[in-house]
């Protein structure tokens, strides 16, 4: 009975370790490759593939011996590798990201392959636990079915516990690297308990050291003044020699918010948002504006600078981003901030707005549920008559599949939709509202601040109607597939992304 209980506990613990490590691993690769569905799919496939092969090899190994010692020794090595994996990722993956964006696909794949080779042995060992403990335990039980069911149940319950503990407790409190180190330490302590101090000291000592040093395992730009991990992203606040601060997420190839002390908000994309009130049928004086995707508050600050007395309501999914906005980006105290999902907020908020800005684009993807006809209808229902909606959409140079898909979707809801490209390779602004958007902007340009007029004149002259097409819906919105196709063509060309 004692042996059966120890095997059940081992099954539970390995199930916990697998799922906790998988949750942490998704955060481990996010600073380099993002946290999109394709990244998740690749990660899950790697984990399942490694464990499937491990289960096959573990069953064969168990047939050769009834001793648990080889498995425990392998689990000790597994714990050591898991604890060190975040530090190895920091050494390999930044170069992989730069190589991928620069079109050096072979170098990028080589660096990723090295990390996979290191991560594969722990997956093999964890996958081997199930068949191994099943075979070893059969010698001491009367019912093979009950024994198998008990081990399978324990492993599944452990997986549930690992998922919940990692997602809701350990990752938010300790961060990615220290989460992996903590679970590695527990696994190492359990596996080495019967093996003596020669195994126990390194197997527990290395994860404990990794736990203490975990903050150094994540990337940090030389310009970073603060880094933070949230439930949604790895975040850096960067400051250059001129004092300009930028907020970047994960792979850092797109600026989410920017602050130039002493200068008004006028840069590309953020400056475009400030033009939306001038396109409304009612002349902008103190407009009420809803910002879905507040970030650190650049657009909100710019709106209040440009339209004194403007009432700005911001919705941001990530509370950590709002905190950084208050501390580093002068997010105005007058901005009414709500933490949560943009679409859920629209459902619960009954107010009407002169302008709604949708800035949920996060390089290189935009959340699909914020691109559909149903979401566009929800936005339109919260606009005052004659109000304007502005959507920030990603593109790559002249690759406009996502822009055209979202534009066609908006055109099924709004009377007029016009597009204007930012002077970069990756952003197009879609303006939607009553007919005459460009004409109203041109007529009101002289009343705008002098520093904003050149941009207003350019946009008024460049606005173009969007082509018709099949709208995106809640049932079918393949925006990630469209984005992946664009990225694949860019990388296969050998030019990468600028």
BELCORJO-V861723 format. One record per residue. N is the residue number from 1. RES is the residue in one letter. SS is DSSP state (H for helix, E for strand, - for the rest). OMEGA is omega in degrees with one decimal (NA if undefined). Layout:
[[N:RES:SS:OMEGA] [N:RES:SS:OMEGA]]
//
This chain:
[[1:X:-:-179.7] [2:X:H:-179.7] [3:X:H:179.0] [4:X:H:179.6] [5:X:H:-179.9] [6:X:H:177.0] [7:X:H:177.6] [8:X:H:178.4] [9:X:H:179.0] [10:X:H:177.2] [11:X:H:178.9] [12:X:H:-175.2] [13:X:H:179.3] [14:X:H:174.6] [15:X:H:176.7] [16:X:H:-177.5] [17:X:H:-178.8] [18:X:H:-174.8] [19:X:H:177.1] [20:X:H:179.2] [21:X:H:178.3] [22:X:H:176.9] [23:X:H:179.9] [24:X:H:-178.8] [25:X:H:177.6] [26:X:H:176.8] [27:X:H:-179.2] [28:X:H:-178.1] [29:X:H:-176.5] [30:X:H:179.2] [31:X:H:-176.7] [32:X:H:-175.5] [33:X:H:-179.3] [34:X:-:-176.9] [35:X:-:-177.6] [36:X:-:177.5] [37:X:H:177.4] [38:X:H:178.4] [39:X:H:176.8] [40:X:H:-178.7] [41:X:H:178.9] [42:X:H:-178.8] [43:X:H:-180.0] [44:X:H:179.2] [45:X:H:178.5] [46:X:H:-179.1] [47:X:H:-178.1] [48:X:H:179.0] [49:X:H:178.7] [50:X:H:-179.4] [51:X:H:177.0] [52:X:H:177.0] [53:X:H:177.3] [54:X:H:178.4] [55:X:H:178.5] [56:X:H:-178.6] [57:X:H:179.9] [58:X:H:177.5] [59:X:H:178.9] [60:X:H:179.9] [61:X:H:-178.2] [62:X:H:178.5] [63:X:H:-177.5] [64:X:H:-177.7] [65:X:-:174.1] [66:X:-:-178.6] [67:X:-:177.5] [68:X:-:-173.2] [69:X:H:178.9] [70:X:H:179.4] [71:X:H:-179.9] [72:X:H:177.7] [73:X:H:179.1] [74:X:H:178.7] [75:X:H:175.7] [76:X:H:177.7] [77:X:H:176.7] [78:X:H:179.8] [79:X:H:178.4] [80:X:H:-177.6] [81:X:H:-179.9] [82:X:H:-179.3] [83:X:H:-176.1] [84:X:H:-174.3] [85:X:H:179.5] [86:X:H:-179.8] [87:X:H:176.4] [88:X:H:178.4] [89:X:H:179.0] [90:X:H:-179.7] [91:X:H:-172.3] [92:X:H:-167.2] [93:X:H:176.7] [94:X:H:176.7] [95:X:H:178.5] [96:X:H:179.3] [97:X:H:179.9] [98:X:H:179.0] [99:X:H:-179.9] [100:X:H:-179.2] [101:X:H:179.1] [102:X:-:177.9] [103:X:-:179.4] [104:X:-:-170.7] [105:X:H:-178.0] [106:X:H:178.7] [107:X:H:-180.0] [108:X:H:-179.4] [109:X:H:178.9] [110:X:H:179.4] [111:X:H:178.2] [112:X:H:-179.4] [113:X:H:177.6] [114:X:H:179.8] [115:X:H:178.2] [116:X:H:179.3] [117:X:H:177.6] [118:X:H:-177.3] [119:X:H:-174.6] [120:X:H:-179.5] [121:X:H:176.1] [122:X:H:178.2] [123:X:H:177.6] [124:X:H:-178.7] [125:X:H:-179.9] [126:X:H:177.2] [127:X:H:-177.9] [128:X:H:-173.2] [129:X:H:-175.6] [130:X:H:179.8] [131:X:H:-178.1] [132:X:H:-178.1] [133:X:H:175.3] [134:X:H:-178.5] [135:X:H:-179.0] [136:X:H:-176.8] [137:X:H:-177.3] [138:X:H:-177.8] [139:X:H:-174.6] [140:X:H:-178.9] [141:X:-:-179.3] [142:X:-:-175.9] [143:X:-:-179.8] [144:X:H:-179.0] [145:X:H:180.0] [146:X:H:179.2] [147:X:H:179.6] [148:X:H:179.7] [149:X:H:180.0] [150:X:H:179.9] [151:X:H:179.0] [152:X:H:178.7] [153:X:H:-179.9] [154:X:H:179.5] [155:X:H:179.5] [156:X:H:177.7] [157:X:H:175.5] [158:X:H:178.0] [159:X:H:177.7] [160:X:H:-179.7] [161:X:H:179.6] [162:X:H:179.0] [163:X:H:-176.3] [164:X:H:179.9] [165:X:H:-178.7] [166:X:H:-173.3] [167:X:H:-170.5] [168:X:H:-176.0] [169:X:H:-167.5] [170:X:H:179.6] [171:X:H:178.0] [172:X:H:-176.5] [173:X:H:-171.3] [174:X:H:-175.3] [175:X:-:-169.2] [176:X:H:-173.1] [177:X:H:-178.0] [178:X:H:173.5] [179:X:H:178.5] [180:X:H:180.0] [181:X:H:-179.1] [182:X:H:-179.8] [183:X:H:175.3] [184:X:H:179.5] [185:X:H:178.9] [186:X:H:178.0] [187:X:H:-179.5] [188:X:H:179.1] [189:X:H:-179.9] [190:X:H:-176.5] [191:X:H:-174.8] [192:X:H:-173.2] [193:X:-:-179.2] [194:X:-:-172.4] [195:X:-:176.7] [196:X:-:-173.0] [197:X:H:179.4] [198:X:H:176.0] [199:X:H:-171.1] [200:X:H:-176.6] [201:X:H:179.7] [202:X:H:-175.2] [203:X:H:176.8] [204:X:H:-175.9] [205:X:H:-178.8] [206:X:H:176.0] [207:X:H:178.3] [208:X:H:176.1] [209:X:H:177.5] [210:X:H:177.2] [211:X:H:179.7] [212:X:H:-175.1] [213:X:H:-172.0] [214:X:H:-178.9] [215:X:H:-178.5] [216:X:H:-176.1] [217:X:-:-178.6] [218:X:-:-177.4] [219:X:-:177.1] [220:X:-:178.6] [221:X:-:175.4] [222:X:-:-178.8] [223:X:-:-175.5] [224:X:E:172.9] [225:X:E:173.7] [226:X:E:172.8] [227:X:E:-178.3] [228:X:E:171.6] [229:X:E:176.3] [230:X:-:175.8] [231:X:-:-173.4] [232:X:-:-172.9] [233:X:-:165.5] [234:X:E:-168.4] [235:X:E:173.9] [236:X:E:170.2] [237:X:E:-177.0] [238:X:E:178.5] [239:X:E:-179.2] [240:X:-:-174.8] [241:X:-:179.4] [242:X:-:180.0] [243:X:-:178.3] [244:X:-:-179.9] [245:X:E:179.9] [246:X:E:176.5] [247:X:E:179.5] [248:X:E:178.8] [249:X:E:166.7] [250:X:-:-172.3] [251:X:-:171.5] [252:X:-:-179.0] [253:X:-:176.0] [254:X:-:178.2] [255:X:E:-178.5] [256:X:E:177.8] [257:X:E:-178.5] [258:X:E:179.5] [259:X:E:175.1] [260:X:-:-175.3] [261:X:-:177.3] [262:X:-:-179.0] [263:X:-:177.8] [264:X:-:176.7] [265:X:-:-176.8] [266:X:-:-173.6] [267:X:-:178.4] [268:X:-:-176.8] [269:X:-:-179.7] [270:X:H:176.6] [271:X:H:178.1] [272:X:H:-179.5] [273:X:H:-175.8] [274:X:-:178.7] [275:X:-:-174.6] [276:X:H:179.2] [277:X:H:-179.7] [278:X:H:178.5] [279:X:H:-178.8] [280:X:-:179.5] [281:X:-:176.9] [282:X:-:-179.1] [283:X:-:-175.7] [284:X:-:173.7] [285:X:-:174.2] [286:X:-:-173.7] [287:X:-:170.2] [288:X:E:-173.4] [289:X:E:174.5] [290:X:E:178.8] [291:X:E:178.1] [292:X:E:-170.1] [293:X:-:-173.1] [294:X:-:-173.9] [295:X:-:178.9] [296:X:-:169.0] [297:X:-:-179.7] [298:X:H:-178.7] [299:X:H:179.0] [300:X:H:178.5] [301:X:H:179.6] [302:X:H:178.5] [303:X:H:-178.9] [304:X:H:175.4] [305:X:H:-173.4] [306:X:H:-177.5] [307:X:-:-177.4] [308:X:-:-178.8] [309:X:-:179.4] [310:X:-:176.1] [311:X:E:-176.1] [312:X:E:175.7] [313:X:E:-177.9] [314:X:E:176.1] [315:X:E:-178.5] [316:X:E:-178.0] [317:X:-:-168.8] [318:X:-:-179.9] [319:X:H:179.7] [320:X:H:177.9] [321:X:H:178.2] [322:X:H:177.8] [323:X:H:179.1] [324:X:H:176.5] [325:X:H:178.0] [326:X:H:-172.4] [327:X:H:-170.8] [328:X:H:-171.0] [329:X:-:177.5] [330:X:-:173.3] [331:X:-:-173.3] [332:X:-:178.2] [333:X:-:-178.1] [334:X:-:179.8] [335:X:-:178.0] [336:X:E:-172.3] [337:X:E:174.5] [338:X:E:177.9] [339:X:E:179.1] [340:X:-:-179.2] [341:X:-:-175.8] [342:X:H:-176.7] [343:X:H:177.7] [344:X:H:178.8] [345:X:H:179.1] [346:X:H:-179.9] [347:X:H:-174.4] [348:X:H:-175.2] [349:X:-:-175.9] [350:X:-:-176.0] [351:X:-:175.8] [352:X:-:-174.7] [353:X:E:173.6] [354:X:E:-177.6] [355:X:E:171.8] [356:X:E:177.0] [357:X:E:178.4] [358:X:E:-175.6] [359:X:-:-179.2] [360:X:-:179.0] [361:X:-:179.9] [362:X:E:-170.6] [363:X:-:-5.6] [364:X:-:-171.8] [365:X:E:171.1] [366:X:-:-178.5] [367:X:-:-172.1] [368:X:H:-174.8] [369:X:H:174.3] [370:X:H:178.8] [371:X:-:-168.5] [372:X:-:178.7] [373:X:H:179.9] [374:X:H:177.3] [375:X:H:178.1] [376:X:H:177.9] [377:X:H:177.8] [378:X:H:176.5] [379:X:H:-178.9] [380:X:H:-178.4] [381:X:H:-179.3] [382:X:-:176.9] [383:X:E:171.0] [384:X:E:175.3] [385:X:E:-178.0] [386:X:E:179.9] [387:X:E:-174.2] [388:X:E:171.2] [389:X:E:178.8] [390:X:E:-179.1] [391:X:E:172.7] [392:X:E:-174.9] [393:X:E:-179.1] [394:X:E:172.3] [395:X:-:172.4] [396:X:E:-175.3] [397:X:-:-179.7] [398:X:-:173.5] [399:X:E:-168.2] [400:X:-:-174.3] [401:X:H:-179.0] [402:X:H:177.9] [403:X:H:-178.1] [404:X:H:179.6] [405:X:H:179.7] [406:X:H:177.7] [407:X:H:177.5] [408:X:H:178.2] [409:X:H:179.8] [410:X:H:-177.9] [411:X:H:176.2] [412:X:-:-176.6] [413:X:-:-174.6] [414:X:-:179.8] [415:X:-:-178.7] [416:X:E:175.8] [417:X:E:-179.3] [418:X:E:-177.9] [419:X:E:174.7] [420:X:E:179.1] [421:X:E:168.9] [422:X:-:179.4] [423:X:-:173.5] [424:X:-:-177.1] [425:X:-:-164.2] [426:X:-:-175.7] [427:X:E:169.0] [428:X:E:178.3] [429:X:E:176.5] [430:X:E:178.5] [431:X:E:-175.8] [432:X:E:179.5] [433:X:E:179.9] [434:X:-:179.9] [435:X:-:179.1] [436:X:-:-177.9] [437:X:H:-178.0] [438:X:H:-179.8] [439:X:H:179.9] [440:X:H:178.2] [441:X:H:-179.4] [442:X:H:-178.0] [443:X:H:-175.1] [444:X:H:-179.7] [445:X:H:-179.5] [446:X:H:-178.7] [447:X:H:179.6] [448:X:-:175.6] [449:X:-:-174.9] [450:X:H:-177.6] [451:X:H:-179.8] [452:X:H:-174.0] [453:X:H:179.0] [454:X:H:178.0] [455:X:H:-179.7] [456:X:H:178.9] [457:X:H:-180.0] [458:X:H:-178.0] [459:X:H:179.5] [460:X:H:-179.9] [461:X:H:-175.8] [462:X:H:-178.1] [463:X:-:179.3] [464:X:E:176.2] [465:X:E:-179.6] [466:X:-:178.3] [467:X:-:177.5] [468:X:-:179.1] [469:X:-:-179.9] [470:X:-:-178.1] [471:X:-:171.3] [472:X:-:-179.7] [473:X:-:176.3] [474:X:-:-180.0] [475:X:-:-177.1] [476:X:-:179.0] [477:X:-:-173.9] [478:X:-:-176.5] [479:X:H:178.8] [480:X:H:177.1] [481:X:H:177.5] [482:X:H:179.4] [483:X:H:179.9] [484:X:H:179.2] [485:X:H:178.2] [486:X:H:-179.6] [487:X:H:-179.3] [488:X:H:178.3] [489:X:H:179.9] [490:X:H:-177.1] [491:X:H:-178.7] [492:X:H:178.0] [493:X:-:-178.2] [494:X:-:-179.0] [495:X:-:-179.5] [496:X:-:179.4] [497:X:-:-179.2] [498:X:-:NA]]
//
